[in-house]
Amino acid sequence: MSVTLIADSGSTKCEWCLLVNGKKKKITTQGISPYFLTEEQVISLLQKELLGKLKQVAIDEIYYYGTGLANPANAKFIKRILKKLFPTAKIEAQIDLLAAARAVCGHEKGIACILGTGSNSCFYNGKKIVKNSPGLGYVLGDEGSGAYLGKKVIQHYLYGTFDEDLMLRFDKHFNTNANEILEHVYKMPQPNRYLASFAIFLAENRDHYMIENIIEDGINDFFFTHLHKYRESWLYPISFVGSVAFGFKDIIKDLCNTYELELGKIYKQPMDGLIAYHQ
């Protein structure tokens, strides 16, 4: 009997799935970002939120997919922590983009995209990622992501670009002010997560033309900046993973039609696809 643990971690939350004899047990913990957390903090988090729920099952193999693991030092950091907690397990630590690719493409060729708190994309040849449009993070890039769209919401609010109706709706929903927003963005930890929290305002106010414009322009920036650069975009299906992609799938469908691209799958989370891949 082989016991497998799969992890899919963003900076906001991490979804785990324990596979024992075809049975699945899903567990959610806080997200693990090697850029924001120390080794002690990650170990403490996993001891509190994960280990007790595994009920001391002996794990044979761990497939960990996470944000920030394109940096080899961060991949080593995660493997070292998992080795301390699961000394006998075989451990693979891979980037979140490979999780998306394996989940939506399986063993087929395709373009895989992440539109969640952050954004990323790649061409996957059925085995590995062979092309990647660089993800520059929430300060310089992340087009179409929750952080990118949330930043647009804040800009429209602070610049007074929203009309009176939307200004009132924003005040009612968030009950904040310019000083508090700037303090969070420039001085508090995990500003990308904070920015992404404002994207909910877009999902809840789609009856307003200004909101639709922000969503369409933001996701179009992702298509134009990234998908447009892959020659393979016109040869293979384009699939998406992430809360933004799932929440605004109608706009993604329209943009695929506009750019004459074949739309593949859209998953909110890659986990079900990963379970199928690893089984």
Backbone torsions as a table, in degrees:
resi	resn	phi	psi	omega
1	MET	NA	124.0	178.9
2	SER	-102.0	132.4	179.6
3	VAL	-111.7	121.6	-175.7
4	THR	-116.4	139.8	174.6
5	LEU	-120.1	123.4	178.3
6	ILE	-111.7	136.0	177.3
7	ALA	-126.7	137.4	174.9
8	ASP	-127.7	105.4	-173.5
9	SER	-115.7	124.8	167.9
10	GLY	-98.1	-170.5	178.0
11	SER	-81.8	-17.0	-178.9
12	THR	-92.0	-49.5	179.5
13	LYS	-146.1	160.1	178.5
14	CYS	-122.8	127.2	177.1
15	GLU	-103.3	129.7	179.9
16	TRP	-115.3	149.1	173.4
17	CYS	-138.1	123.7	176.9
18	LEU	-95.0	123.6	179.5
19	LEU	-110.3	114.9	177.8
20	VAL	-129.3	114.2	179.3
21	ASN	51.4	43.5	179.3
22	GLY	79.2	-8.0	177.0
23	LYS	-88.9	143.1	-176.3
24	LYS	-114.2	139.3	170.8
25	LYS	-131.7	118.8	-178.1
26	LYS	-99.8	140.4	-179.7
27	ILE	-135.8	139.4	177.2
28	THR	-115.5	133.0	174.5
29	THR	-126.1	177.0	172.6
30	GLN	-61.0	154.8	176.5
31	GLY	-68.2	154.4	-179.4
32	ILE	-120.2	107.2	175.3
33	SER	-111.1	116.0	-179.4
34	PRO	-60.4	-19.5	179.6
35	TYR	-77.7	-23.0	-173.4
36	PHE	-112.3	-18.2	-174.9
37	LEU	-118.3	144.9	175.8
38	THR	-84.0	168.9	178.7
39	GLU	-59.8	-43.3	-179.6
40	GLU	-61.8	-41.0	-179.3
41	GLN	-65.5	-41.0	-179.5
42	VAL	-67.1	-44.7	179.4
43	ILE	-60.1	-45.6	179.8
44	SER	-60.8	-44.3	179.6
45	LEU	-59.6	-46.2	-177.5
46	LEU	-70.7	-35.6	176.6
47	GLN	-63.9	-40.1	-178.0
48	LYS	-75.3	-43.2	-167.2
49	GLU	-104.0	-16.4	-174.8
50	LEU	-118.6	-53.6	-168.5
51	LEU	-56.4	-43.2	-179.4
52	GLY	-60.7	-32.4	-177.3
53	LYS	-80.7	-13.4	178.0
54	LEU	-85.1	-10.0	176.6
55	LYS	50.9	42.5	174.6
56	GLN	55.6	31.3	173.5
57	VAL	-70.5	138.3	177.5
58	ALA	-78.0	117.9	-176.9
59	ILE	-90.3	130.2	179.2
60	ASP	-88.0	-42.5	-179.0
61	GLU	-143.7	144.7	179.2
62	ILE	-124.4	127.7	172.7
63	TYR	-112.0	105.0	-176.6
64	TYR	-107.1	123.2	176.6
65	TYR	-116.1	128.6	-175.7
66	GLY	-152.4	162.5	176.5
67	THR	-68.2	145.0	175.4
68	GLY	81.6	0.4	-173.6
69	LEU	-86.0	2.7	172.5
70	ALA	-66.3	-25.9	174.5
71	ASN	-80.2	115.9	-176.3
72	PRO	-55.7	-32.5	179.0
73	ALA	-63.9	-37.0	179.2
74	ASN	-71.0	-35.9	178.0
75	ALA	-64.9	-41.6	177.4
76	LYS	-63.8	-39.7	179.6
77	PHE	-57.9	-48.2	-179.8
78	ILE	-66.6	-44.6	-179.5
79	LYS	-61.2	-40.4	-179.8
80	ARG	-61.6	-43.2	180.0
81	ILE	-65.5	-46.8	-178.7
82	LEU	-65.0	-34.4	178.7
83	LYS	-66.1	-35.8	177.6
84	LYS	-66.0	-39.0	-176.6
85	LEU	-85.1	-30.0	-179.3
86	PHE	-130.6	73.3	-170.5
87	PRO	-62.0	-25.1	-176.1
88	THR	-97.4	-5.4	-175.7
89	ALA	-80.8	147.8	169.8
90	LYS	-82.0	127.5	-171.8
91	ILE	-120.7	130.5	173.8
92	GLU	-120.6	124.9	178.0
93	ALA	-116.4	118.1	-174.3
94	GLN	-129.0	163.5	179.3
95	ILE	-69.9	153.2	179.7
96	ASP	-61.4	-26.0	-179.6
97	LEU	-67.4	-35.4	176.2
98	LEU	-67.5	-34.3	175.6
99	ALA	-60.1	-46.3	179.5
100	ALA	-61.0	-45.3	-177.2
101	ALA	-64.2	-46.2	179.6
102	ARG	-65.8	-34.9	-178.1
103	ALA	-69.2	-45.4	-173.5
104	VAL	-93.4	-25.2	-177.6
105	CYS	-104.7	-22.2	-176.7
106	GLY	62.8	-115.6	179.2
107	HIS	-111.4	17.1	-179.5
108	GLU	-102.8	161.7	175.9
109	LYS	-77.5	147.2	176.8
110	GLY	177.3	170.9	173.3
111	ILE	-96.9	127.1	178.3
112	ALA	-114.6	134.0	-177.4
113	CYS	-127.3	146.6	171.2
114	ILE	-113.2	125.5	169.5
115	LEU	-129.1	89.3	178.6
116	GLY	-129.7	-132.2	174.1
117	THR	-59.1	-41.3	173.9
118	GLY	-115.5	-175.7	177.6
119	SER	-138.3	154.4	179.5
120	ASN	-165.8	167.7	178.7
121	SER	-159.0	160.3	178.1
122	CYS	-159.4	163.1	165.0
123	PHE	-102.4	127.2	-174.9
124	TYR	-116.1	129.3	-173.7
125	ASN	-94.2	15.2	-179.6
126	GLY	98.0	-15.1	178.2
127	LYS	-127.2	-42.9	-177.1
128	LYS	-148.9	168.4	176.5
129	ILE	-79.6	124.8	-179.5
130	VAL	-111.4	-16.6	174.4
131	LYS	-142.2	143.1	179.8
132	ASN	-144.6	122.2	173.4
133	SER	-76.5	125.1	-168.0
134	PRO	-57.6	132.3	173.6
135	GLY	-91.2	118.2	-173.7
136	LEU	-99.0	6.7	178.4
137	GLY	80.4	173.8	-168.6
138	TYR	-70.5	-20.9	-179.4
139	VAL	-77.8	-45.9	-174.1
140	LEU	-101.9	-20.0	-174.4
141	GLY	-143.7	-124.0	-179.2
142	ASP	61.0	33.1	179.6
143	GLU	-52.2	139.0	176.9
144	GLY	77.6	-4.4	-177.2
145	SER	-81.2	172.5	174.9
146	GLY	-60.8	-40.9	179.3
147	ALA	-65.1	-40.5	-179.5
148	TYR	-65.8	-46.5	-179.8
149	LEU	-69.7	-38.9	178.0
150	GLY	-62.6	-37.6	178.1
151	LYS	-62.4	-39.5	178.1
152	LYS	-63.8	-40.3	178.2
153	VAL	-59.8	-47.9	-178.8
154	ILE	-63.0	-42.5	178.7
155	GLN	-59.4	-47.9	-179.2
156	HIS	-60.4	-35.8	-179.8
157	TYR	-73.0	-51.2	-174.7
158	LEU	-70.2	-31.3	176.7
159	TYR	-81.8	-7.3	-177.9
160	GLY	71.5	27.6	-179.9
161	THR	-77.0	-33.4	176.1
162	PHE	-59.3	148.1	173.7
163	ASP	-75.1	175.7	-173.9
164	GLU	-59.0	-40.0	-179.6
165	ASP	-59.3	-49.1	-178.5
166	LEU	-69.9	-33.8	176.7
167	MET	-60.5	-42.7	179.3
168	LEU	-66.1	-43.1	178.8
169	ARG	-61.8	-40.7	179.9
170	PHE	-63.7	-48.2	-179.7
171	ASP	-59.0	-40.8	-178.6
172	LYS	-66.7	-39.3	-175.8
173	HIS	-75.3	-45.2	-169.8
174	PHE	-104.0	-23.0	178.4
175	ASN	45.3	58.1	-179.7
176	THR	-136.1	-174.8	178.9
177	ASN	-148.5	173.3	-175.0
178	ALA	-57.4	-45.3	-178.0
179	ASN	-60.9	-44.2	-179.0
180	GLU	-64.4	-43.0	179.9
181	ILE	-61.6	-48.6	-177.5
182	LEU	-65.5	-36.4	177.1
183	GLU	-60.7	-45.4	180.0
184	HIS	-64.0	-44.4	-174.4
185	VAL	-70.4	-40.5	-172.3
186	TYR	-102.2	-14.8	-175.8
187	LYS	-124.4	-20.1	-175.0
188	MET	-94.4	158.2	177.6
189	PRO	-70.0	156.9	176.5
190	GLN	51.8	55.6	179.0
191	PRO	-62.5	-27.6	179.1
192	ASN	-62.1	-39.7	179.2
193	ARG	-68.4	-39.1	178.8
194	TYR	-63.0	-46.9	179.4
195	LEU	-59.7	-43.6	-177.9
196	ALA	-63.4	-26.0	-178.8
197	SER	-65.2	-18.0	179.8
198	PHE	-84.9	-10.6	179.8
199	ALA	-66.8	-22.9	178.2
200	ILE	-58.9	-30.4	179.3
201	PHE	-61.0	-34.1	178.8
202	LEU	-69.2	-45.5	-178.5
203	ALA	-62.3	-33.1	-174.8
204	GLU	-88.2	-8.2	-175.6
205	ASN	-129.4	40.7	-175.5
206	ARG	-74.0	-2.6	177.1
207	ASP	-78.6	-3.7	-175.6
208	HIS	-108.8	133.2	-174.9
209	TYR	-61.5	-33.8	-179.2
210	MET	-64.9	-37.1	179.4
211	ILE	-66.2	-46.6	178.9
212	GLU	-58.7	-39.6	179.7
213	ASN	-62.5	-42.2	179.9
214	ILE	-62.7	-46.3	-178.4
215	ILE	-63.3	-49.7	-177.3
216	GLU	-62.0	-45.5	-179.1
217	ASP	-65.0	-41.4	-177.8
218	GLY	-64.7	-44.1	-179.1
219	ILE	-75.4	-33.3	174.9
220	ASN	-62.5	-35.2	176.6
221	ASP	-58.7	-37.1	177.7
222	PHE	-67.1	-46.6	179.9
223	PHE	-60.0	-47.7	-174.1
224	PHE	-71.9	-41.1	-176.0
225	THR	-75.6	-32.8	-172.7
226	HIS	-116.0	-61.2	-173.5
227	LEU	-62.8	-33.1	-179.9
228	HIS	-62.9	-23.4	-174.9
229	LYS	-83.3	-18.0	-179.6
230	TYR	-88.8	123.3	173.1
231	ARG	-60.4	-33.9	-176.4
232	GLU	-69.5	-13.7	-179.2
233	SER	-58.6	-28.0	-178.7
234	TRP	-96.4	2.4	-177.8
235	LEU	-110.1	-26.4	-173.3
236	TYR	-133.2	159.3	178.2
237	PRO	-62.7	150.2	177.3
238	ILE	-112.0	118.3	-176.3
239	SER	-116.5	156.8	-173.7
240	PHE	-132.1	148.2	173.7
241	VAL	-131.6	142.1	173.7
242	GLY	129.3	157.2	-175.2
243	SER	-65.3	-35.6	179.7
244	VAL	-68.9	-46.1	178.7
245	ALA	-59.4	-44.7	-178.2
246	PHE	-67.7	-41.0	-177.6
247	GLY	-69.6	-31.0	-177.0
248	PHE	-118.6	39.9	-175.3
249	LYS	-66.0	-25.2	177.4
250	ASP	-63.9	-38.3	-179.7
251	ILE	-72.0	-38.7	176.8
252	ILE	-61.4	-42.1	178.9
253	LYS	-61.5	-44.9	179.1
254	ASP	-62.1	-42.1	-179.2
255	LEU	-67.9	-37.1	175.7
256	CYS	-61.0	-40.7	176.5
257	ASN	-63.4	-43.7	-178.9
258	THR	-61.7	-45.0	-178.5
259	TYR	-84.7	-1.0	-178.5
260	GLU	59.2	49.1	178.9
261	LEU	-111.1	151.9	178.0
262	GLU	-89.6	119.6	179.3
263	LEU	-81.6	130.0	176.3
264	GLY	-94.5	-125.3	-177.6
265	LYS	-93.4	155.4	170.2
266	ILE	-129.8	113.4	178.3
267	TYR	-112.9	142.8	174.2
268	LYS	-68.9	-43.1	177.4
269	GLN	-133.2	150.4	-178.1
270	PRO	-80.1	-7.8	-166.9
271	MET	-55.5	-46.9	-177.9
272	ASP	-61.1	-38.6	176.8
273	GLY	-66.2	-37.3	179.0
274	LEU	-68.0	-38.5	178.3
275	ILE	-61.0	-46.6	179.2
276	ALA	-61.0	-41.1	-178.6
277	TYR	-64.2	-46.1	-174.7
278	HIS	-82.0	-18.1	175.2
279	GLN	-78.6	NA	NA
